[in-house]
Amino acid sequence: MSYRNMEECIIDLEKHGHLIRIHEEVDPHLEMAAIHMKVYEAGGPALLFENVRGSKYRAVSNLFGTIERSKFIFRDTWQSSQDVIALRSNPMKALKQPFRYIGTALAARKALPLKKQGSAPAGFEEIQISDLPQIKHWQGDGGAFVTLPQVYSEDPDKPGIMNSNLGMYRIQLSGNEYEMNKEVGVHYQIHRGIGIHQSQANKRGEPLKVSCFIGGPPAHTLSAVMPLPEGLSEMTFAGLLAGRHFRYTYVDGFCISSDADFVITGEIHPGETKPEGPFGDHLGYYSLTHPFPVMRVHKVYAKRGAIFPFTVVGRPPQEDTAFGELIHELTGGAIQSEIPGVKEVHAVDASGVHPLLFAIGSERYTPYQQLKQPAELLTIANRILGTGQLSLAKYLFITAEEDQPVSTHDIEGFLTYIMERINLHRDIHFQTNTTIDTLDYSGTGINSGSKVVFAAVGEQKRSLCTEVPEILQAQQSWGPAAMIMPGIVALQGKPFADYQSAAQEIASLCAAIAEQGPPDSCPMIILCDDSGFMSEHLNNFLWATFTRSNPSHDIHGVNSRVEHKHWACDNIIIDARVKPHQAPPLIPDPEVQKNIQRVFAPGASLGGMRG
């Protein structure tokens, strides 16, 4: 469908059973988010909140809650969008299969942005920030946020829409030190296009003009998060996926999307920041309060009958999980074209995406050698950790297929393959004092931490234990041990106090294991606060281990040593206990959970669902 606006999408979804209207008045303070999360968890439909307390505007959520619904929304433009991305990534494809791609040039031409004439956006009225739905998602949040914004900026040195950036950077509408209706917070992380534009504006001594579009055709929202090939702008892709031009105009020097439901315009001045946050984020913890750019609000516009889209993030899976799947399907093999030799890269959603990557590469450097060790894999690993948002990863597990097929999406199978083959004296590679995700508080400071690569290839070296080795069961100064999966055991410990105390505790543990003989069948031991939780589900292990550890500080080893600057051990120990400097986890408010039951009661809007 070629939707001209959000309203058309909602009508289409409702007609086909993909959307439910919530008629009851709902409080944007925690209630809307809680209802959304409950419906998402149940695999439920998109939600249109028709009566938002304190605002005359309706709100919609869970539009992209399932991959099936997302593909339904883009059913008429999905294939042509994939084809254009494929050609941008690998132009030779058109020469190899010319008839398949014959329509992509036309699709791309129709997608070019279209400037509308006129000095004011037609069909809009001027409003204030306080008129918007003030949605607060978690009780510890610093205020109300826009969670599906399309933040638009242009290159100050090369102005114009074709040199613009469209990104999804959360916008804080209220709270902290922001002056209501005059200021909003703009939170963007490293490796983001808007940061380049702001740096250029700062050098010129000028404020950066920014427009925040909210709503419009769903394609515009998705375009703001797409990692696109070089030369394909977000604005062109927005038109391509929407099946119609991105229509825009300029008012007071600010770009205005003619199709958006709301537009916030303003300026970010050099050196101006204010405290932003906390915000319950996609790692499953709060991102804390830090100074981020403050935008001085110029004007705010709303289309007549505008609808405010939002989502809720928290410990995965959430709606942004489906976003990730959608992006992966659309971009397809783009990563293979960008990094020679790579076959698959999987950012593991259960770990919060950025902390953990699985990859499959190739090992072609020494085909004449029978005894193989990682060679090309290490080159590929460095390329992965130097590419865009992949560079935010802390842990990278990488292998090459040999005699049996391997999939990065088979989590247990992939880790088993690595654990069976890894040479712990040779195959662990650290990068210290480097960058990690802004939202990850396991490191040494904001954006600061370390990385580690586990690269394994060749024949199977060991059989993995399927029961906890006796030597781990016998550690009396530690709590109960439990199997997570073959070769990986959770060992419960005392609460983490500080790194000096932890080093002494773990040194004693390593010495005790070494004295009785390190169990080769158990290459990885996870120290944790609750071994029952850690072993209950693979997703618990993925989340707790890789969001609560900084490789340089929290990886230890039995019989660890440094040989020619290379760290080696006989068993890997990862300390995944909660550290005092880490952010608190997201916990639903019991009172809010109780209050929203009215919407799920028999006869209520969501009475057909189990509340």
C-alpha positions as CSV (number, residue, x, y, z in Angstrom):
1,M,0.0,0.0,0.0
2,S,1.2,3.5,-0.8
3,Y,0.0,5.3,2.4
4,R,-0.1,9.1,2.2
5,N,-0.2,9.5,5.9
6,M,-0.5,7.6,9.2
7,E,-4.3,7.7,9.2
8,E,-4.5,5.7,6.0
9,C,-2.1,3.0,7.5
10,I,-4.3,2.7,10.6
11,I,-7.5,2.3,8.6
12,D,-5.8,-0.4,6.5
13,L,-4.5,-2.2,9.5
14,E,-7.9,-2.1,11.3
15,K,-9.7,-3.3,8.1
16,H,-7.4,-6.4,8.0
17,G,-7.6,-7.2,11.8
18,H,-4.1,-5.8,12.6
19,L,-5.2,-3.0,14.9
20,I,-7.5,-2.4,17.9
21,R,-8.8,0.9,19.1
22,I,-8.6,1.7,22.9
23,H,-11.6,3.8,23.8
24,E,-11.0,4.2,27.5
25,E,-9.1,7.2,28.8
26,V,-5.5,6.2,29.4
27,D,-2.8,8.1,31.3
28,P,0.4,8.8,29.3
29,H,2.2,8.6,32.6
30,L,3.3,4.9,32.6
31,E,-0.1,3.4,31.7
32,M,0.2,3.6,27.9
33,A,3.6,2.0,27.9
34,A,2.5,-0.8,30.3
35,I,-0.5,-1.6,28.0
36,H,1.8,-1.6,25.0
37,M,4.3,-4.0,26.6
38,K,1.6,-6.4,27.7
39,V,0.1,-6.5,24.2
40,Y,3.5,-6.8,22.5
41,E,4.4,-9.7,24.8
42,A,1.2,-11.5,23.8
43,G,2.0,-11.1,20.1
44,G,-1.0,-8.7,19.8
45,P,-2.1,-6.1,17.3
46,A,-1.2,-2.4,16.8
47,L,-3.0,-0.1,19.3
48,L,-4.7,3.2,18.7
49,F,-5.2,5.1,21.9
50,E,-8.2,7.4,21.2
51,N,-8.4,9.1,24.5
52,V,-5.0,10.2,25.9
53,R,-5.3,12.1,29.2
54,G,-4.1,15.6,28.9
55,S,-3.9,15.8,25.1
56,K,-6.4,16.1,22.3
57,Y,-4.2,14.0,20.0
58,R,-4.5,10.2,19.5
59,A,-1.5,7.9,19.8
60,V,-0.6,4.7,18.1
61,S,1.9,2.0,19.1
62,N,3.1,-1.5,18.2
63,L,2.8,-0.8,14.5
64,F,6.0,-2.8,13.9
65,G,5.3,-5.3,16.7
66,T,5.6,-8.4,14.4
67,I,7.6,-8.9,11.3
68,E,4.4,-10.2,9.6
69,R,2.6,-6.9,10.3
70,S,5.6,-4.8,9.1
71,K,5.8,-6.8,5.9
72,F,2.0,-6.4,5.4
73,I,2.4,-2.6,5.8
74,F,5.1,-2.5,3.1
75,R,3.7,-5.4,1.0
76,D,3.6,-3.4,-2.3
77,T,7.1,-1.8,-2.0
78,W,9.1,-4.5,-0.1
79,Q,10.7,-6.2,-3.1
80,S,11.6,-3.1,-5.0
81,S,13.2,-1.6,-1.9
82,Q,15.2,-4.8,-1.4
83,D,16.3,-4.7,-5.0
84,V,17.5,-1.1,-4.9
85,I,19.5,-1.7,-1.7
86,A,21.0,-4.8,-3.4
87,L,22.1,-2.8,-6.4
88,R,23.5,-0.1,-4.3
89,S,25.6,-2.7,-2.4
90,N,26.6,-4.7,-5.5
91,P,26.0,-2.9,-8.9
92,M,27.3,-6.0,-10.7
93,K,24.0,-7.8,-9.9
94,A,22.2,-5.8,-12.5
95,L,24.6,-7.1,-15.2
96,K,24.2,-10.7,-14.0
97,Q,20.4,-10.6,-13.8
98,P,19.2,-7.6,-15.9
99,F,15.6,-8.6,-16.2
100,R,15.1,-9.0,-12.5
101,Y,16.2,-5.5,-11.8
102,I,14.6,-3.8,-14.8
103,G,12.1,-1.9,-12.6
104,T,14.4,-0.7,-9.9
105,A,15.5,2.5,-11.8
106,L,11.9,3.6,-12.1
107,A,11.2,2.8,-8.4
108,A,14.2,4.8,-7.4
109,R,13.3,7.7,-9.6
110,K,9.8,7.9,-8.1
111,A,11.3,7.9,-4.7
112,L,13.3,11.1,-5.1
113,P,12.2,13.8,-2.6
114,L,9.7,16.3,-4.0
115,K,9.8,19.9,-2.8
116,K,6.4,21.5,-2.4
117,Q,6.0,25.2,-3.1
118,G,4.6,27.6,-0.5
119,S,5.7,29.4,2.6
120,A,3.7,27.4,5.1
121,P,2.9,23.7,5.5
122,A,-0.6,23.1,4.2
123,G,-3.0,21.5,6.7
124,F,-0.9,22.2,9.7
125,E,-1.6,24.3,12.8
126,E,1.0,25.7,15.1
127,I,0.9,24.2,18.6
128,Q,3.2,23.9,21.7
129,I,5.3,21.0,23.1
130,S,2.9,20.7,26.0
131,D,0.1,19.9,23.6
132,L,1.8,16.6,22.6
133,P,1.0,13.4,24.4
134,Q,3.5,13.5,27.4
135,I,4.3,9.8,27.4
136,K,6.5,8.6,30.3
137,H,7.5,5.0,29.8
138,W,9.3,3.8,33.0
139,Q,8.9,5.2,36.5
140,G,12.6,6.2,36.7
141,D,12.5,8.2,33.4
142,G,13.5,11.8,33.7
143,G,10.4,13.0,31.8
144,A,8.3,12.5,28.7
145,F,10.1,11.3,25.5
146,V,9.5,11.0,21.8
147,T,10.6,7.4,21.1
148,L,9.9,7.3,17.3
149,P,11.3,10.6,16.1
150,Q,12.7,11.3,12.7
151,V,15.4,13.8,13.5
152,Y,16.5,15.7,10.3
153,S,19.6,17.8,9.9
154,E,21.6,19.1,6.9
155,D,25.3,19.4,6.1
156,P,26.1,23.1,6.9
157,D,28.8,23.1,4.3
158,K,26.6,21.5,1.6
159,P,23.0,22.3,2.5
160,G,20.1,20.6,0.8
161,I,18.0,17.5,1.3
162,M,20.3,15.2,-0.6
163,N,23.1,15.9,1.9
164,S,20.8,15.5,4.9
165,N,20.7,13.0,7.7
166,L,17.6,11.4,9.1
167,G,18.1,9.5,12.4
168,M,16.1,8.2,15.3
169,Y,17.6,10.1,18.3
170,R,15.3,10.2,21.3
171,I,13.8,13.6,22.2
172,Q,13.1,14.5,25.8
173,L,10.1,16.8,26.0
174,S,9.9,17.6,29.7
175,G,11.6,17.2,33.0
176,N,15.1,18.0,34.3
177,E,16.1,21.6,33.5
178,Y,14.3,21.9,30.2
179,E,12.0,25.0,30.0
180,M,8.7,23.7,28.8
181,N,7.7,24.7,25.3
182,K,11.1,26.4,24.7
183,E,13.6,23.6,25.0
184,V,13.9,19.8,24.3
185,G,16.8,17.4,24.8
186,V,18.4,15.6,21.8
187,H,20.1,12.3,22.7
188,Y,22.4,11.0,20.1
189,Q,25.2,8.5,20.4
190,I,28.6,8.2,18.8
191,H,28.8,7.1,15.1
192,R,25.7,9.2,14.3
193,G,25.3,11.4,11.2
194,I,23.8,14.4,13.2
195,G,27.1,14.6,15.2
196,I,29.0,15.3,12.0
197,H,26.6,18.0,11.1
198,Q,26.8,19.6,14.6
199,S,30.6,19.5,14.5
200,Q,30.6,21.3,11.1
201,A,28.2,23.9,12.4
202,N,30.3,24.4,15.5
203,K,33.4,25.1,13.4
204,R,31.4,27.7,11.5
205,G,30.2,29.2,14.8
206,E,26.6,28.7,13.8
207,P,23.6,26.9,15.4
208,L,22.5,23.7,13.7
209,K,19.0,23.8,12.4
210,V,17.1,20.6,13.3
211,S,13.6,19.4,12.4
212,C,12.0,16.5,14.3
213,F,9.3,14.8,12.2
214,I,6.8,12.5,14.1
215,G,4.5,10.2,12.3
216,G,3.6,10.3,8.6
217,P,3.7,7.2,6.5
218,P,5.4,4.3,8.4
219,A,8.1,4.1,5.8
220,H,9.5,7.5,7.1
221,T,9.8,6.1,10.6
222,L,11.7,3.0,9.4
223,S,14.0,5.1,7.2
224,A,15.3,6.9,10.3
225,V,16.8,3.7,11.6
226,M,18.0,2.0,8.4
227,P,21.8,1.4,7.9
228,L,21.8,2.3,4.2
229,P,24.5,1.7,1.6
230,E,26.8,4.7,0.7
231,G,25.0,7.0,-1.8
232,L,21.4,6.0,-0.8
233,S,19.9,8.8,1.4
234,E,17.3,8.2,4.0
235,M,15.0,10.6,2.3
236,T,15.2,8.7,-1.0
237,F,14.7,5.4,0.8
238,A,11.7,6.9,2.7
239,G,10.1,7.6,-0.7
240,L,11.1,4.2,-2.1
241,L,9.6,2.2,0.8
242,A,6.5,4.5,0.9
243,G,5.9,4.1,-2.8
244,R,5.7,7.9,-3.2
245,H,8.0,10.9,-3.0
246,F,9.0,12.3,0.3
247,R,7.3,15.7,0.2
248,Y,8.8,18.7,1.9
249,T,9.0,22.4,2.1
250,Y,11.0,25.0,4.0
251,V,9.6,27.4,6.6
252,D,11.9,29.9,8.3
253,G,14.9,28.0,7.0
254,F,13.7,24.7,8.5
255,C,12.8,21.6,6.5
256,I,9.2,20.6,7.1
257,S,7.9,17.1,6.1
258,S,4.5,17.7,4.4
259,D,3.5,14.2,5.3
260,A,4.4,14.1,9.0
261,D,1.8,14.3,11.7
262,F,3.9,16.6,13.9
263,V,7.0,18.7,13.3
264,I,9.3,20.3,15.9
265,T,11.8,22.8,14.6
266,G,14.6,24.3,16.5
267,E,18.4,25.0,16.8
268,I,21.3,23.4,18.6
269,H,23.8,26.1,19.5
270,P,27.5,25.4,19.9
271,G,28.5,24.2,23.4
272,E,24.9,24.2,24.8
273,T,24.0,21.1,26.7
274,K,21.6,20.2,29.6
275,P,21.2,17.1,31.7
276,E,19.2,14.5,29.7
277,G,17.7,11.2,31.1
278,P,17.3,8.9,32.8
279,F,15.5,6.8,30.2
280,G,14.6,3.1,30.3
281,D,16.6,1.8,27.4
282,H,16.9,-1.2,25.0
283,L,19.6,-2.9,27.1
284,G,17.0,-3.5,29.8
285,Y,18.5,-0.8,32.2
286,Y,18.2,2.9,32.6
287,S,20.6,5.1,30.7
288,L,21.5,7.7,33.3
289,T,21.5,11.4,33.3
290,H,24.3,13.0,31.2
291,P,24.8,16.3,29.4
292,F,23.5,16.2,25.8
293,P,22.6,18.8,23.3
294,V,19.6,21.0,24.1
295,M,17.5,22.2,21.2
296,R,15.9,25.7,21.4
297,V,12.4,25.2,20.1
298,H,11.5,27.5,17.2
299,K,8.0,26.3,16.2
300,V,5.9,23.1,16.6
301,Y,3.3,22.0,14.0
302,A,0.6,19.4,14.0
303,K,-1.5,18.2,11.1
304,R,-5.3,18.3,11.6
305,G,-6.3,15.0,13.2
306,A,-2.6,14.1,13.8
307,I,-1.7,10.8,15.4
308,F,1.4,10.4,17.7
309,P,3.3,7.2,17.2
310,F,5.4,5.8,20.0
311,T,7.2,2.6,21.1
312,V,8.5,1.2,24.3
313,V,12.0,-0.1,24.8
314,G,13.3,-2.3,27.6
315,R,14.9,-5.7,28.1
316,P,14.6,-7.5,24.7
317,P,12.5,-8.7,23.1
318,Q,10.5,-5.5,22.5
319,E,9.0,-3.9,19.4
320,D,12.5,-2.8,18.3
321,T,13.4,-6.5,18.0
322,A,11.0,-6.7,15.0
323,F,12.6,-3.5,13.7
324,G,15.9,-5.3,13.7
325,E,14.5,-8.3,11.9
326,L,12.9,-6.0,9.3
327,I,16.2,-4.2,8.7
328,H,18.1,-7.5,8.4
329,E,15.6,-8.7,5.8
330,L,15.7,-5.5,3.8
331,T,19.4,-5.0,3.8
332,G,20.1,-8.7,3.1
333,G,23.6,-9.2,1.9
334,A,24.8,-5.6,2.2
335,I,27.3,-6.5,4.9
336,Q,28.9,-9.1,2.6
337,S,29.6,-6.5,0.0
338,E,31.0,-4.1,2.6
339,I,33.3,-6.6,4.3
340,P,35.0,-9.1,1.9
341,G,34.9,-12.7,3.3
342,V,32.1,-12.2,5.7
343,K,29.1,-14.5,5.3
344,E,26.9,-13.6,8.2
345,V,26.8,-11.0,11.1
346,H,24.2,-11.3,13.8
347,A,23.8,-8.7,16.5
348,V,22.2,-10.8,19.2
349,D,18.9,-9.2,20.2
350,A,18.6,-11.0,23.6
351,S,21.8,-9.4,24.7
352,G,20.6,-5.9,23.9
353,V,22.0,-6.0,20.3
354,H,25.2,-4.0,20.6
355,P,27.0,-5.9,23.3
356,L,27.3,-9.2,21.4
357,L,27.9,-10.1,17.8
358,F,28.1,-13.6,16.1
359,A,29.8,-13.8,12.7
360,I,30.7,-16.4,10.1
361,G,33.6,-15.5,7.8
362,S,35.9,-17.5,5.5
363,E,39.3,-19.0,6.0
364,R,41.0,-18.9,2.6
365,Y,44.6,-17.8,3.4
366,T,46.2,-21.2,4.0
367,P,44.1,-23.9,2.3
368,Y,47.2,-26.0,2.0
369,Q,47.6,-26.4,5.7
370,Q,45.8,-29.3,7.4
371,L,46.1,-27.8,10.9
372,K,44.1,-24.6,10.6
373,Q,44.1,-21.6,12.9
374,P,42.3,-18.2,12.6
375,A,44.0,-16.0,10.0
376,E,41.6,-14.4,7.6
377,L,39.0,-14.5,10.4
378,L,41.0,-12.0,12.4
379,T,41.2,-9.6,9.5
380,I,37.4,-9.9,9.1
381,A,36.9,-9.4,12.8
382,N,38.8,-6.2,12.7
383,R,36.8,-5.0,9.8
384,I,33.5,-5.8,11.6
385,L,34.6,-3.9,14.7
386,G,35.5,-0.9,12.6
387,T,32.2,-0.7,10.7
388,G,29.5,1.7,11.7
389,Q,27.4,0.7,14.6
390,L,29.0,-2.8,14.6
391,S,32.0,-1.0,16.2
392,L,30.0,-0.6,19.4
393,A,30.1,-4.3,20.1
394,K,32.0,-5.6,23.1
395,Y,32.0,-9.4,22.3
396,L,32.5,-10.9,18.9
397,F,32.4,-14.7,18.4
398,I,33.5,-15.5,14.9
399,T,34.1,-18.8,13.0
400,A,34.3,-20.2,9.5
401,E,32.2,-23.1,8.2
402,E,34.1,-26.2,7.6
403,D,32.4,-29.6,7.0
404,Q,29.1,-28.8,8.7
405,P,26.7,-25.8,8.2
406,V,26.6,-23.2,11.0
407,S,24.1,-20.5,11.5
408,T,24.6,-17.4,13.7
409,H,20.8,-17.5,14.5
410,D,21.1,-20.9,16.1
411,I,22.4,-19.4,19.3
412,E,23.2,-22.6,21.2
413,G,24.4,-24.4,18.1
414,F,26.7,-21.6,17.2
415,L,28.2,-21.2,20.7
416,T,28.7,-25.0,20.9
417,Y,30.6,-24.9,17.6
418,I,32.9,-22.2,18.9
419,M,33.4,-23.8,22.3
420,E,34.3,-27.2,20.8
421,R,37.0,-25.6,18.6
422,I,38.4,-22.7,20.5
423,N,42.1,-22.8,21.5
424,L,42.1,-20.9,24.7
425,H,45.9,-20.3,24.5
426,R,45.6,-18.7,21.1
427,D,42.1,-17.6,20.0
428,I,41.2,-14.8,22.5
429,H,42.0,-11.3,21.3
430,F,41.4,-8.1,23.3
431,Q,41.1,-4.5,22.4
432,T,41.3,-2.2,25.5
433,N,40.6,1.4,26.1
434,T,38.2,1.8,23.2
435,T,34.6,2.8,22.5
436,I,31.4,0.9,23.4
437,D,27.7,1.8,23.2
438,T,26.7,5.1,25.0
439,L,23.9,3.2,26.7
440,D,26.2,0.4,28.1
441,Y,27.3,1.1,31.7
442,S,29.5,-2.0,32.1
443,G,32.6,-0.1,31.0
444,T,34.9,2.5,32.5
445,G,32.9,5.5,31.6
446,I,30.4,6.8,29.1
447,N,31.3,5.4,25.6
448,S,34.4,3.8,27.1
449,G,35.3,0.2,27.6
450,S,36.9,-2.8,25.8
451,K,36.2,-5.5,23.3
452,V,37.2,-9.1,22.9
453,V,37.2,-11.5,19.9
454,F,36.7,-15.2,20.2
455,A,37.9,-16.6,16.9
456,A,37.7,-20.4,16.4
457,V,38.2,-22.6,13.4
458,G,39.3,-26.1,12.4
459,E,38.5,-29.5,13.8
460,Q,36.7,-30.2,17.0
461,K,39.2,-30.1,19.9
462,R,37.0,-31.2,22.9
463,S,33.7,-32.8,23.9
464,L,31.7,-30.4,26.0
465,C,30.3,-31.3,29.4
466,T,26.5,-31.6,29.8
467,E,26.7,-31.8,33.6
468,V,28.4,-29.5,36.1
469,P,32.0,-30.7,36.6
470,E,32.6,-32.0,40.1
471,I,35.4,-29.5,40.6
472,L,32.9,-26.6,40.3
473,Q,30.4,-28.2,42.5
474,A,33.0,-28.5,45.2
475,Q,33.8,-24.8,45.5
476,Q,32.5,-24.2,49.0
477,S,33.2,-20.4,49.0
478,W,30.9,-20.1,46.0
479,G,27.2,-20.7,45.7
480,P,25.4,-23.4,43.6
481,A,26.6,-24.1,40.1
482,A,24.2,-24.8,37.2
483,M,24.5,-25.8,33.5
484,I,23.7,-23.0,31.0
485,M,24.4,-25.1,27.9
486,P,27.0,-27.7,26.9
487,G,30.5,-26.4,28.0
488,I,29.2,-23.3,29.8
489,V,28.4,-23.3,33.6
490,A,27.0,-20.6,35.8
491,L,28.6,-20.3,39.2
492,Q,26.9,-18.2,41.9
493,G,29.0,-15.9,44.0
494,K,28.8,-13.2,46.7
495,P,27.6,-9.8,45.6
496,F,30.4,-7.9,43.8
497,A,32.0,-5.3,46.0
498,D,34.9,-3.8,44.1
499,Y,37.5,-4.9,41.5
500,Q,40.2,-5.4,44.1
501,S,38.1,-7.7,46.2
502,A,36.8,-9.5,43.1
503,A,40.4,-10.1,41.8
504,Q,41.3,-11.8,45.0
505,E,38.2,-14.0,45.1
506,I,38.6,-15.1,41.5
507,A,42.3,-15.7,41.9
508,S,41.5,-18.1,44.8
509,L,38.9,-19.8,42.6
510,C,41.3,-20.1,39.7
511,A,44.0,-21.6,42.0
512,A,41.6,-24.1,43.4
513,I,40.5,-25.3,40.0
514,A,44.1,-25.4,38.7
515,E,45.2,-27.5,41.6
516,Q,42.7,-30.2,40.8
517,G,43.2,-29.9,37.1
518,P,41.2,-27.5,34.8
519,P,38.2,-29.3,33.2
520,D,38.8,-29.1,29.4
521,S,35.2,-30.0,28.8
522,C,34.1,-26.7,30.4
523,P,35.8,-23.9,28.5
524,M,33.6,-21.1,29.9
525,I,32.5,-20.4,33.5
526,I,30.1,-17.5,34.2
527,L,30.2,-15.9,37.7
528,C,26.8,-14.5,38.6
529,D,24.5,-13.3,41.3
530,D,21.9,-16.0,40.7
531,S,22.8,-19.3,38.9
532,G,19.2,-20.4,38.8
533,F,18.2,-17.3,36.9
534,M,21.3,-17.5,34.6
535,S,20.6,-21.1,33.7
536,E,16.8,-20.9,33.5
537,H,16.7,-19.7,29.9
538,L,19.4,-19.1,27.3
539,N,18.1,-15.5,26.9
540,N,18.9,-14.8,30.6
541,F,22.4,-15.9,30.1
542,L,22.8,-13.8,27.0
543,W,21.3,-10.7,28.6
544,A,23.0,-10.8,32.0
545,T,26.4,-12.0,30.9
546,F,27.0,-9.6,28.0
547,T,25.4,-6.4,29.5
548,R,27.1,-6.8,32.9
549,S,30.7,-7.4,31.9
550,N,33.5,-5.3,30.4
551,P,36.0,-7.8,28.7
552,S,39.2,-6.1,30.0
553,H,38.0,-6.0,33.6
554,D,35.7,-8.9,33.9
555,I,37.3,-11.8,31.9
556,H,39.6,-13.9,34.0
557,G,41.1,-17.4,33.4
558,V,42.3,-20.5,35.1
559,N,46.1,-20.6,34.6
560,S,45.9,-17.2,32.8
561,R,49.2,-15.8,31.5
562,V,50.6,-13.4,29.0
563,E,52.8,-14.8,26.3
564,H,54.4,-12.2,24.0
565,K,51.7,-9.7,24.8
566,H,48.9,-12.3,24.1
567,W,46.6,-13.3,26.9
568,A,45.9,-17.1,27.4
569,C,44.2,-19.4,29.8
570,D,42.9,-22.9,30.3
571,N,39.2,-21.9,31.2
572,I,37.5,-18.6,30.6
573,I,35.8,-17.0,33.6
574,I,33.5,-14.1,33.0
575,D,32.4,-12.1,36.0
576,A,28.8,-11.2,35.1
577,R,27.8,-10.1,38.6
578,V,26.0,-6.7,38.9
579,K,28.6,-4.0,39.6
580,P,28.0,-0.9,41.7
581,H,28.7,1.5,38.8
582,Q,26.2,-0.1,36.5
583,A,22.8,1.3,35.8
584,P,19.7,-0.1,37.5
585,P,17.5,-2.6,35.6
586,L,14.0,-1.8,34.4
587,I,11.3,-3.1,36.8
588,P,7.6,-2.6,36.0
589,D,5.6,-0.7,38.6
590,P,3.1,-3.1,40.3
591,E,0.5,-0.4,40.9
592,V,0.5,0.5,37.2
593,Q,0.2,-3.1,36.2
594,K,-2.8,-3.3,38.5
595,N,-4.4,-0.1,37.1
596,I,-4.3,-1.2,33.5
597,Q,-6.3,-4.3,34.1
598,R,-9.4,-2.3,33.4
599,V,-8.5,-2.1,29.7
600,F,-8.3,-5.9,29.6
601,A,-11.5,-6.6,31.6
602,P,-14.4,-8.3,29.9
603,G,-16.3,-5.8,27.7
604,A,-13.3,-3.4,27.6
605,S,-11.3,-2.5,24.5
606,L,-8.8,-5.3,25.1
607,G,-11.2,-7.7,26.8
608,G,-10.5,-10.3,24.2
609,M,-6.9,-10.5,25.3
610,R,-5.6,-12.0,28.6
611,G,-4.4,-9.1,30.7
